[in-house]
């Protein structure tokens, strides 16, 4: 049976208020008031050309047109951008967003361009920070700081409807790493930049947004009509397969050495190498990290020995933040070993160059509403050569035409570290 998509909208200034058993309104708020915007089974509630694009750790987009005959046309046009939109598949939440632009043509049809609610995280800049906690707590820290800044900047409380539409309840799943990591910046980053550069780029995973729990209350754990989930990674690949000659419509393979390195040199704000020597005694010429990373006494290089033996010394300048590196010794009380261990960890994470693969395919499973549908972040076996073992790629983007599932496409990406000339 084909999937059924519905779309709803909510006025950001109106929320259902909780009522106590004795009929007195409470200070906390319940769920937003969702109104039907589109349902193919309805006679009246229809939007035109609904095109949804969902992205892994991206806001995504949703574009459609509202005819003037739509029952809520006048109210939506009057509100402008002060409403949210939610897309459902078989009554299950799929994507949430808000309008960025509305354009009305000669015949009164209004074209709407929406951005996913993750876009809100790019609106608020965080002050420079420095902390040392484990990844799942870092994520909650970033989201809660974002929420607190939203409230303070517009001088509003948790139960303000507009605040609730722009904030999130943070949740993590799949993280078992309780090791603490140093994170810092001397720059003003948006909340999204901080999450991307200080978390996802290092530890992987992706972000997903869904609706929050049914009842909300004021306070840190109850803020926001949206729940933002930081997934550590997906489980085993799903059973469905994609195959050239069947449902793959494009394939791009790239081997890029541009950012490849076997060694890094830490630099200050002026791009000058940072040399350190206090740690060395007269009989110690090298510092080793984890048995794989080497730093000679008279150089600024931190070398990944395993990679250097294969590819030679390929160096790149490195700084997470110029301010933090310049002031490292004062921040850590001249603790040079902390600096060494941190740089050693970064070099240890360097990897050999790998082929980047991007595949675009038709999602045939969506036509029959499969029990294990392809979703953002899931791993899918992709057969790139006849009789070859499948390559496991991750779904990074899904584009859905709600009124014509035959046009639904998915984009997958990943790396393959071992390639043959025949494959390339």
N, C-alpha and C positions, 0 to 999 in steps of 0.2 A: 504494500500500500504506500503510495507516495506521501512524503512528509507534508504536513500542513503548517504554513507559516502565518503568524499573526503579528501585528504591530500595534503597540499602545503608546500613548503620550500622557505626560503629567505636567500640570502647571507648577512651576517651581515655587510659587507663592502660596500654594494650598497644600495642606497635609491633614490627614485624619488625626484628630487628637484623641488620646487615651481618655476613657471615662471610668472613674472608679465605681465600685459596686453601688455606692450611694448616689450616683449620678453627678458627682462633682468633677469638673475637668481637672486633669492633672497637668503638671508642668512639662512632662515629657511628651514626645510625639510618636505616633504610630507610623504606618507606612504611607507613602505618597498615594494620591488618588489617581489611579491609572484609568484612562479612557480609551476606548477602542478607536484605532486609527485605520486598521486594515484587516480584513478577513475575507478570503476568497469565497467563503460560504455565505457571506452577507450580501444583501441586495443593495445596501447603501454605502457601507464603509469600505471604500476602495481607494488606493493610491496607485499611481501609474509608474511603470518602469522602476520598481523598487530594486536597487542594486546595492548589496551589502558586501563590504570587504572587511574581513577580520584578519588581524595580524598577530603574530607571536610577539609579545611584549611591545606592541604598538597600539596606537589609538584606533586605527582602522577608520572606515568611513561608511556612510549610508546616504545614498542620493535617491530622490523620488520626486514625483510631482503630485500636487493635490488639486483636483478639479474644484471649481467653485460650487459644484453640486454636493460636495462632501458635507455631512451634517455639522462638522466642527471647523469648517473652513474659516469662517469669520473669526472665531476665537483664536485659532492658531496664528492667523495673520496678525491679529491685534497684539498678541503676546510677543511677537518678534522672535527673540532668541531665548526668552525666559521660560523654556519648557524642555523637558527631557523626553527621549524616545527609547523604547525597549522592543527588541525583536525576540519572538518566541518560536521555537520549533516543537510542534506537538505539545504546546503548553509548557515547555521547558525553556527557561531563560537562555538566550543565545548571545545577545549583545546589547549594550546600553550606550547611549550617546546623547548629544545635544546639538542644536542647529548652530551653524556658523554663518550661513547666508540664506536669504530668501529672495527670490526673483520672480516677479509676476509679469506674464506676457499680455499681449493685446486682448486675449480672450479670458483673462482672469485666472488662468492656471498658474499656480505658485510652485516653482521649482525650489526644492530644499536640499541643502548640502549640510550633512551632519558629521561631527567628529566624535569618536569614542570618548567616554568619560575619563580614560587614562590621560587625555589631553589636558585635563585640569592640573595634572602634576607638573606641567611645563609652564604654568602661569605664576608659580610662586618660587622665589629665590630663597635659598637657605644661607645663613651666615657661615663663615668658615668654621670648621668643626675638627675635633680631635678626640677619638675614643678608641677603646680596645675591648670589643665584645665579639660574640660569635654570630655567624651570618643571619640566622633567623631573627635574633634580637636587633641586629642592624636594620633589617627591613622594617620592623615595627617602629624603630626609633625614627627613621626617615619619614614614614607615613604619619606618625603622631606629631612630629615637629611641623610637618606640612599643615596638618589640621589645626594645630595651635596657632600658626601664623595666619591662616585663613580667618580664624575667629578674632584674633587680636587686630588685624589690619582693618577689618570692617566693623570692629567693636560690636561683636554679636555673640550670642550664647549658642550652646550646642543645639538647643531646640528651635533655632531659627531655621525656617524651611529652606531658604537659599543656601545657608551653610551646609545643611544636611545633603543637599543635592550636589555639593562640590567636595565633600569629604568622604573618607572611606574607613571601613573597619578592616584592619590588617590581619591577615591569617597566613601562616606558613604551613607547608606540607611536604613531607618526604625528606626533611633535613635531619641527619643524625650526627652532624659534625658539631661537637660542643667545644672545639678548640677556638680560642679567641684570636682575633686578628686586629691589627692596627689599621685604622682608617682615619684619614685626615685630609684637609684641604685649606689653603689660604685664599681660595677663590670663592666667589659667590656662585653656587651652582643651583640650577632648578632642582626640585625634588626628583624629577625624572632623570636628569643627568646624574645626580648622586647615586640613585638606585642602579642605573645602567653601568656607570664607570667604577663604582666602589663595590658593587655586589655581582651583578649578572656577568660582567666581563671577566671576573675572577672565578666565580663559583658556578657559573652556568645557570640553568633553569629559565623560567619565563613567568610572566605575570598574566593573570586572568582576572576578569571582573565578573561578578555575579550580583544578584540582589542580596541585601543584608537579611539578617534574621527578621522574623515577623514583627517583634516588638523592640522598639528602640527606647533608650532612656538617656538622659543627659550624662555626661562623663566620658572619659577616654575610650572605654570599651563599647559605648553605645552610639558613637558619633558616625553619621553618614548613612545614606540610604543604599550605598553600594558596599560590597565586600570585595576587597582586593586580595587575591591569593598569590603568594609566591611559591611556585612549584619547583622542587629541586630537580626533577627530571621525570621522564615517563617510564613506565614499566616495560614489560616485554612487547615486541612489535605486534601489531594487530595481524589478524589472519589474512585480511585482504591484501592483494598484490597489484602493483602497477607494472605495466610491461610495454615496451616499445612494440608498435604494431597493433596494440589493443586499445589502450586509453592514454598513452603519453603523447602529448602534442608538441612539446619542445624540450630540448635538452642542451644545457650549456656546461662545459667542463673547462675549468681554468686552473692552471698551475702558476701561482704568483709568488715570486721571491722578493717582492718589494719590501715587505716588513720583516723578512726572515733575518734572524741573528743567532749567533752562537755565544755572544758575549755582550754585556751591556756596560756602559760607563755612566755612573750617576753624575748629573750636571746641576749647577746652581741656576739662579734666575737669569744669569747672563750667558748661559750655555757653556760655562767653564767646568772642566772635570773636577770632581771632588776627590782629593787625595787624603787618605787617612793613614796614620802610622803609629799612633800611641799604643795600639794593641800588641804590636810586634815586639818580641824580645830579641836579644842579639843572636839567639840560636833558632829563631823561627822566621823563615823566609816566606812561608805561604800560609794562608788561611783557607781551610776547607769547610764547606757546608754540606752535610749529609753525604759526604764521600763522593759527591759528583760535581761540586762547584768549587772552583779554585780562584784565589785572588793572590797575585804576587805582591811582595812588599813594596816594590817601587813602581807599581802601576795602579791606575784607577779601575782597571778591568776586572769584572767578575765573569768568569768563563765557565760555560757548561762543557765539561770535559768530554762527555759522551758525544755531543754534537760536533765539537771542535775536531775530534779525531777523524770524523767523517767528512766534514765540510770546511775545515780550517777555521781561522778566526774571522768571523764576520761580526762587526761591532755596530751597535746603534746607541745613540744617546738616550738616556732614560731619566725621567722624573715624573713622579705622580703629581707633584706640586712643588714648584720652585721655592715657594715660601717655606714649606715644611722641610725641604732638604737643606736650605740655607741655615735654618735655625734648629736643625736636628740635635746637635750636641747640647744646646741650651735647653731644649725640650726634655732631653733625657739625662741631664746631669752629666754630660760627657761620657755617656755609656756607649762606647764605640761598638761593643759587641752587639747591642740591639740593632744598630744601623747595619752591621755586617750580616746579621741573621735575616733581617728584612730583605736586603738586596739579594742574599743567597736564595731566599724563597722565590723571588721574582725570576731569577735566572733558571732555577730548577724547573719552573713551569714553561720555559721555552720548549718548543717542539719542532720536529723536522717539518720541512715544507710538505703540504698535503694538497691534493687536488680538491678544489671546491666545485661541487656539483649543484646545479639548480635544475629541477625538473618541473614542468607544468603538465598537468594531466586533467582529464575529465573524471570527476568523481561519480562513477556509475552507481556506487552503493547508495547514493542519496535518492535515486529514483525509486528504489523499492524499500526505502527506510530500513536499512540493515540493522541488525541487533548491535553490531559493533561498528558504528559509523566512524568515518575519518574526521578527527577533530584537531584543533590547533594544539601543537606540541606533541602529538602522538607520533610514534615511530612506525614507518610503513616499509615493507620489503619492496624494492624496486628492481626489476629485471632489466638490465641495460644491454645484455647480449643473450642471444639464444643459447640455451643449455648452460648458462653461467649461473653461479651462485648470486642470489640477490644482494644488492647493496641496501643497507638500512639508512633511510633518510628521515628527517624530521619535518613535519608539516609547519611551515612558517606563515602561510597565508591561505585563506579560503575566500573565494569570491562567489556569492550566491545571488542569483536572480530569482527573487521570491516567487515571481509569477511564471517562471519557465525554468524548472530544475535541469533541463537538458543543457543549459548554458553554464552550469556550475563548474568552476575550475578550482584546483588546488595547486599551490606552489610549495615544493619541498626543497630542502637544502641540506648539505652535510659535506663531510670530507672523506676522502678515500686515501689512506696513507701508502698503500701499496698498489702501484699501477704498472701495467705493461704497455709497451708501445702500441700493441694492438688495441688496447682499451682506449688510449689517448687518441 
